[in-house]
């Protein structure tokens, strides 16, 4: 009986965590629902993953975001800025 109760508790905690995480992401980046915006994000990530970014990608990003992305210190903050650019249009 104790193991079953423990499993049920973990299930509810996990469910509560996933619902909270999903709600938080949707509140921060409401455009993440649209396929066009997700494709924008993935295209920028794929193009820049090898270290060289194509001219088409550079021209698709506004100059203020390019400056913010290039001045970012960590990869995490760069991904957040790219997400802001694609999901908050």
C-alpha positions in Angstrom: 0.0 0.0 0.0 2.9 2.4 0.7 4.5 2.0 -2.7 1.2 2.7 -4.5 0.6 5.9 -2.5 4.2 7.0 -3.2 3.7 6.3 -6.9 0.4 8.4 -6.9 2.2 11.2 -5.1 5.0 11.3 -7.6 2.5 11.2 -10.5 0.6 14.2 -9.2 3.8 16.1 -8.4 5.1 15.4 -11.9 1.8 16.4 -13.5 1.7 19.6 -11.5 5.3 20.4 -12.5 4.7 19.8 -16.2 1.5 21.9 -16.2 3.3 24.7 -14.4 6.2 24.6 -16.8 4.0 24.6 -19.9 1.9 27.5 -18.6 5.1 29.5 -17.8 6.6 29.0 -21.2 3.3 29.9 -22.9 3.1 33.1 -20.8 6.7 34.1 -21.6 6.6 33.2 -25.3 3.0 33.2 -26.5 4.1 32.7 -30.2 5.6 29.3 -29.4 2.2 27.8 -30.4 2.6 28.9 -34.1 4.5 26.6 -36.4 6.0 29.5 -38.3 7.6 30.9 -35.2 9.0 27.5 -34.1 10.5 27.0 -37.6 12.1 30.5 -37.2 13.7 29.4 -33.9 14.9 26.0 -35.2 16.3 27.6 -38.4 18.4 30.1 -36.5 19.6 27.4 -34.0 20.5 24.9 -36.9 22.2 27.6 -39.0 24.3 28.8 -36.1 25.1 25.5 -34.5 28.2 24.9 -36.7 29.7 28.2 -35.8 29.0 30.0 -39.1 25.8 31.9 -39.7 24.4 32.4 -43.2 23.7 35.8 -44.6 20.0 35.0 -44.9 19.7 34.3 -41.2 21.6 37.5 -40.3 19.3 39.6 -42.5 16.2 38.0 -41.0 17.1 39.3 -37.6 16.7 42.9 -36.6 20.0 44.8 -35.7 19.0 45.4 -32.1 18.6 41.6 -31.5 21.9 40.9 -33.3 23.7 43.3 -30.9 22.0 41.7 -27.9 22.8 38.2 -29.1 26.4 39.0 -29.9 26.9 40.7 -26.5 25.3 37.8 -24.5 27.8 36.0 -22.3 26.3 32.5 -22.1 24.7 30.1 -24.6 21.6 30.1 -22.4 21.1 33.8 -22.7 21.7 33.6 -26.4 19.0 31.0 -26.8 16.6 33.2 -24.7 17.2 36.1 -27.0 16.7 34.1 -30.1 13.4 32.8 -28.6 12.4 36.4 -27.8 13.0 37.3 -31.4 11.0 34.5 -32.9 8.2 34.0 -30.4 7.4 37.6 -29.5 6.8 39.0 -33.0 
